[in-house]
Amino acid sequence: MRTLPQLLTGLLCIGMLLDPGAVSAQEAKPIDELTKLAEDVFLFRHKAHQGLVVVTADGVIATDPISVEAATWLKAELKKLTAKPVRYVIYSHDHADHIAGGTVFADTAVFVSHWRARQDLLEKKPVETPLPELTFTDRLFIDLGGKHVEAIHVGRNHSDNSVVVLLPRERVLFAVDFIPVEAVAYRRMRDSYPEEWIESLKRVEQLDFDVLAPGHGPVGRKEHVRMFREYLEDLMREVRQAVLNGMSLEEAKQTIRLPKYEQWNGYPDWFLENIEAMYQYLSVH
């Protein structure tokens, strides 16, 4: 079982997919900010991590608290929008760099996750993160103050317990770490399930939404789900052929190129690590 330090070092994640110019722009931004996505729906950013916030007449539905620092800022900021407290906190998955800090909302909120996330958290015993009280297998509906929110498990991908959060009326989908926007996968795709990842993206494509709000990086569109699925499919096809041809890992890394994606964030630095991860996966599957 993964340890908390391993997760914190291994899951800095897709939000760091930035070129030098973008890093300068990111540094110029405030550490914390809320960006409106739809009526009463906001993307909360703390440094490179992001969560979703839904303000309703009866309270707030929030996703990943990120850290104590992030959640403390958010709690104070929400008081400018509503006198109602945070009623639900939905964990996107069990990785600590997204869900630490939940104790800030523990006085008012019910914590929600996929059932496997709770099992993993029971074993890891993360600090300052309440265990989910409400878990589900496939899909959970939350209706609060006139807002309808759905938490959906679309299969294994970046983890075995990732869920997406869908707002059908606002046509917004929140997804963390497994659908980057015009970026390659993070480094060696730690803790991932490549073939099932592709299938999970196909399931996301069947959902009805327009705006893709990610856990890191720029806001995208539904089209970006297909684009990243095609990247994984192209990568898997090329690496599988290299394995079948008897290439060593180093030969595959020297040979395989996907020029279609050369302009994507992370390609210059992490594409070779993506090849390595896929090679090792396909060598045993």
Salt bridges, closest charged atoms under 4 A:
ASP32 OD1 - HIS46 ND1 2.50
GLU33 OE2 - ARG45 NE 3.01
GLU39 OE1 - LYS36 NZ 3.42
ASP64 OD2 - HIS98 ND1 3.72
GLU69 OE1 - HIS46 NE2 3.73
GLU77 OE1 - LYS80 NZ 3.11
ASP94 OD2 - ARG2 NH2 3.56
ASP94 OD2 - LYS124 NZ 2.41
ASP97 OD2 - HIS49 NE2 2.99
ASP97 OD2 - HIS98 NE2 3.63
ASP107 OD2 - LYS75 NZ 3.30
ASP120 OD2 - ARG2 NH2 3.50
ASP143 OD1 - HIS148 ND1 2.78
GLU150 OE1 - ARG139 NH1 2.66
GLU150 OE2 - HIS148 NE2 2.84
GLU170 OE2 - LYS147 NZ 2.95
ASP177 OD2 - HIS93 NE2 3.33
ASP177 OD2 - HIS98 NE2 3.20
ASP177 OD2 - HIS158 NE2 3.16
ASP177 OD1 - HIS216 NE2 3.04
GLU182 OE2 - HIS224 NE2 2.92
ASP191 OD2 - ARG2 NH1 3.34
ASP191 OD2 - HIS95 NE2 3.98
GLU195 OE2 - ARG240 NH2 3.31
GLU196 OE2 - ARG156 NH2 2.64
GLU199 OE2 - LYS202 NZ 3.27
GLU205 OE2 - ARG229 NE 2.39
ASP208 OD1 - ARG171 NH2 2.75
ASP210 OD2 - ARG171 NE 2.58
GLU223 OE1 - ARG221 NH2 2.97
GLU223 OE2 - ARG226 NH2 3.25
GLU230 OE1 - ARG226 NH1 3.15
GLU230 OE1 - LYS260 NZ 3.50
GLU233 OE1 - ARG229 NH1 3.08
ASP234 OD1 - ARG237 NH1 2.95
GLU238 OE2 - ARG237 NE 3.48
GLU250 OE2 - LYS253 NZ 3.78
GLU273 OE2 - ARG187 NH2 3.09
GLU276 OE2 - ARG188 NE 3.45
GLU276 OE1 - LYS253 NZ 3.62
